[in-house]
Every structure is written in structure tokens, then in C-alpha cells.
Amino acid sequence: MVARQQVSAWRPQIPGVVEVFHAHFTEHTYPMHVHDVWTLLIVDDGVVRYDLARHERGTPNDTVSLLPPQVPHNGSPATADGFRKRVLYLDLSQLDESFIGPAVDGPDLVDALLRRRVGQLHSALAERGDELEAQSRLALIRERLRTHLRPRLESGPGTQPSARGVAHGLRELLDERLLDGVTLDEAARLLHAHPAHLIRAFSGAFGIAPHQYLMARRVDRARRLLLDGRPPTEVALAAGFYDQSHLNRHFKRLVGTTPGRFAHVTGRPTAVTRDPASGPRSPLPGASAAHERFSAG
């Protein structure tokens, strides 16, 4: 079998994430080595076998593996077809050194929710302009990892402000920063709340995550600008999106079509004339379909 290797790596603009690394290896074997940061690993295909602190470990059955900093480990394919993995390297601001011991004792976490959240974070990190979503997902992942490693409350009772208060405070902040945006850490400081508490409170109060709320507000603004006759090339920045691609992605997800097509068919719907004998006549071809498609949104 010919050895295959596919690798991509980048450094996102998200505090706490040092590197994102995606790889597909068929025969590559890692020697014993260490990192000075945390290694958060999910395997999409195949199985990785590795040694950590003189114990043999593996990544079967959709586990999430957390390898601690400064602890030697290796890695190799456990099947003939190799493995496909996605890795996040997290600095010590996400998990401090007190969690190293628990991670050595149990690095492989069988947790479907955690794995799904890690996958969602990878997707968010792959797109420029979705930084708030990535920060929110990272905060929830960090909290769940801490729960696994050392079950204890992050803070004592009564130290967090009420969920209703911080939820409405965050919504007001997102409305004020619609164009410029706000980082999760900054919002937490301004509202005096833990980031994970902030996300849960907002989602519980409004039934939507903060990043989803922000993007929906921006898409609404984009729609109004398009209806005003602004060209799609100008709307992206005017509505708070990173670039045209960022606008297109979220616009199509929420509206069902691209901004360009939306702008092309907007306008007054064709009037329907009625004949008492024959009933309503169809408008010009395509006009009623376009009106129905966009008036419902």
C-alpha cells in the first residue's frame, strides 16, 4: 500500500487556541514527544494507538482524547487504512497545570456531547468571521473538560449574577455592537459573568445561542440594505460581516438564497388580475414563485 499523507494547519484568531491541525496518515508513526500545550484530539476515521505515561491508550468509539502538556506520548495507526484526525492545541489559559494529573489518569473521554461540540468548534474555526461562535463553543468545551477532569463547581453559590439579568445584558450588548461585534471574554468582563454561564443564560432565555442571534440580526440588516437597492458587494461590511463570502454563507443559511439572487428578485410582486368568470389569472412567469419565496422569509 502506498503511504498517503494529507495535512493542514493554521493559527486562528481565537484566544486560547494555539493551532488547528487536520491530518490523514496511513503509515506515519509519531515518536515519543511532548507539547507545551494541551492536545485535544478527535479521530474521524480509523483508530490511533498511543502511549502516555507508560500506559497504552487508544481512540476507539468516538472518544475525545485530551493529552496534557509536558507529558511524553507517541502515536501510530491501529488499522491498515490509517487514521484521519482533527486536533486543537490549547494553551494553559484553557486548562491550568492542576488538571494535568487527572488528564494523565484518564485522557480518553467517552462523551458524545463533548465530541459533537469539538467538531462544531472545528467547523467554526474554519470560517473567518465566526469568531464569536468559536469563542462560545470553546468556552462550553473548556467547562465540560473541567467537569470530566475534576468534578467540582467552578464557583460557589451566589457568585454568578442571575441568568435573566446577564441574558438581557448580553442581548443589549450584542445589539449595541452589531457591526463591530464583541468577544466573549469582553462580554463576560462587562457583565461580570463566567463565559459559560453567559452562554447558557442567553440560550436559556431566548432559545438561541449568542452567535446565532448576532448573525441573524446582521442578516436582517443585510436584507434591509438590499431592499434599499444597495449592491451586495457593499452590503457585507455595512451589515457587519467579515467579507462577501461570510455574508453569503449566513444569508443563504437563513434566507434560503444568496444575497445576489435576493437582490435580483426583490421589488413589488406582480399584481394578479381577477376575472369573475374564470377566477384569478397567473402573473408573469416566475413572479408569483419569487414573491412567495421571499415574502415568507
N, C-alpha and C positions, 0 to 999 in steps of 0.2 A: 504494500500500500504506500502511495506517495504521501509524504507528510504535508499537511496543509496548515497554514497559519494565517489568521486574519486578526489584525489588531487596530484599535482606535483608542485614542486617549486625548483628553482635553482638561483644562482647568476652568471650571465655571466661576462666574462672579457671585458665588454664594458663600458667605462666611461659614467656616466650619468644614467645607468640602475642599480638600486639597487637590484631589484629582478624581476624574471619572475614567475608568478603564474597561473596555469591552474586548474580548478575545475569543477566538475559536482555535483550539490547538488539537491536533490528533496525536502527536508523539512528544511534544515538548514536556520536559521534566524540570521542575524548579529544584535547585539545590537548597540546602538549608540556608536561610537568610532571615533578616529581621527588617522591620519598618519602624520608623519613629512615630507613626500614626496608627490609628485603628484601621483594620481592613474589614469592610462589610461586604460579604460575598454571597451572590446567588448564582446557581448553575441552572441554565435553561435547558441544556441537553447534555446527557452523559452524567458521569459521576467523577468527582475529584477525590483522590485519596491523599491524605497528608498526615504528617506527624507534627504534634505540638506538645512541647514539654514532655517528650519521651512517651507519648501516648498516640496510638494510631487513631485517626479520625476520618470521617468521610462526609459527603454531602448528598445522600440519597433522599428521595421522597420529599422534594421541595423544601428542604431546610434552608434556614438563613444562618450563615456562619459568620461569627464575629471573632477575628483574630486580634489579640491585643498587641500594643506596641512593645518593642524590645524583647519579645519572646520568639525564639527561633522556630521556624516552621519550613516545610518544603511543600511539594505538590506535584502530582502526576495523574494522568488519565487512568481511570479504573476500568475502562472499557475500550474495545478496539477502535471504536469510532471517535474517541477523544471526548472533548467537552467544549461547551460554549458557556462562557461565564460573563457576568457583569459585576464590577467591583466599584465601591465607593471608598475612598481613603479619607477618613475623618480625623480632624485634629483633636487635641485634648480639651478644647472648649466644649466638645460634644459629650465626651465621657472622660472624666479625670482619672488619674492613676489609681484611685481607690477601687476602680472597677476591674483592674487587670486580673487580680486573683480569681474572682468569680468567673471571668471570661475564660481563663485557663482551665478551670474545672469543668466548664460546660459551654464550649464555643458554638456548638451546633444547636440551633433553636428551631423546634418544630412548631411553627406558628403561622397559620395561613394568612391571618390579617397582616402580620408584620411583613411577610413576603410580598403580599399584594401592594402594601404601602411602599416598599422598597422599589418594586417595579414601576409604580406610578411616579416615584421621585426620579428615577432614571429617565422616564419619558419627559418630565417637566424640565430636567436639566438639558435635554437635547434641543430645546427650543429657546431662542433668545426672546426676551420679553415676558417670560413666565416666571420671573424671579420670586414674586410673592407666593405663587403656588408651590415652588420648590422649597422656599423657606418654611412654609406651613407644613408641608409633608415631612420635611426633615425634623421639625420640632416634635411631631407626633411619633416619628420613628425613634428619636432620641429618648422620649419618655417611655416608650414601650421596651426599649432595650434596658433602660434602668430598672424597669419593673421586673424584667427577667433576671437581671444580674443581682439585684439587691432589693428584694421586695420591701419597700417602705414608702411612706408618704414623702413627696417632695418638700412639703412644708406642713407646718402644724395647722390645726383647725383655726379658722378665723383670720388667716393671714392673706387670703385672696379676697378681693372685692367681690360683690355679688355678681352672679352671672349676667343678670339682666342689665346691670349698670355698665359692665365692660362691653357687652354686646352692642348696646346702643352707642356707647362711646366710640367703639371701633367703626361702626357704620357711619357716624358723623365724620370721623377722621378720613375714612375712605372717600366719602363724598367731597370733603374739602381738598383731598389730594388726588382727585380723579385723573388729572393729566400727568402729574409728576410721580404719583404713586408714593408708597411708604413701605419701608422694610418692616418685617415682623418684629425685629428687635427694637426698632424705634417705636413702633406702636406699643409694644409691651412696656417700654420705659415711660412713655407718655401717659399710659393708662394704669400704670403701677400694677401690672398683672403678669403672671408667668405666660410665656408664649403659648404653651399647650392649652392652658386654661382659657386663654383668649380665643383660640380657635374653636374649642368645644363650646364655649359660651355663645359665640356668634352663630355657629352651626345649629345649636340647640334652639336659639331664639328665632332664627329666621329660616331655618331649613335649607341653608345653602352655605358653602364654605366661603371664607372671605375673598379668596382669589376668584371664585366663580362670580361672586357679587360684583367685584370690581370690573371683571371683563364684560359682564352683562351690561353694566352702566356705560362702559366705553362703547360697546356695540350699539346701544341705544343712541348715544351721541353721534356715532358714525352714520346711523340711519337718518337722523335729522339733517346732518350736513349733506348727505347725498340727496335727500329730498329738496334741500335748498339749492341744488344744482352744482354743488362743489364736486370737482372731479375726484375719483377715487385716489389718484396719486397724491392729492393734498390732504385727504381725509385721515390717513393713518396717523400722522403726527398730530393733527388737530384734535384727534379723539383720544390721544394718549397711548397709542400703540408704538412698539419699538420700530417697526418698519412695515412696508406693504404686505410682506409675507405673514407677519404676525397678525395684522388686521384680517387678511383673507382667511386664515385658519380659524380664528374665533368667530368671524362673521358667518362663515359657511356652517359652522357647527351650530350656531344659534338661530340663524335665519333660514338655512337650507339652500342658500345660493351664494355666489361670490358678490362682493361689492360692485364689481363692474356690471354684472348682469342685473343686479338690483337697480342700479342707476339707469340702465338702458330701458327698463320696462316701467319705471315709475312715471307717474302722471295721472291725469284723470282717467277713470275707466270709460270705455266706450258706452254710450247710452244704449239702452235696449228699448226699441220701439215695440209697441203692442198693437195688434190688430184684433179687434173684438171677435172676428170670425175665426182666425187661425191661431190666436194666442201669441205669446212672445216670440219675436224673431231673434235669431242668434246675432250677436255683434260681429265685428270683423274677426276673421280667423285669428285665434291666439289671444285676443284681447281679454275675453272672459276668464280664460285659464290663468293669465298673468295676474288679473285683478284678484281672483280667488286665492292664488298662491301667496300674494303679498299682503292682502288685507287681513288675512287670518293671523299673520305674524305680528 
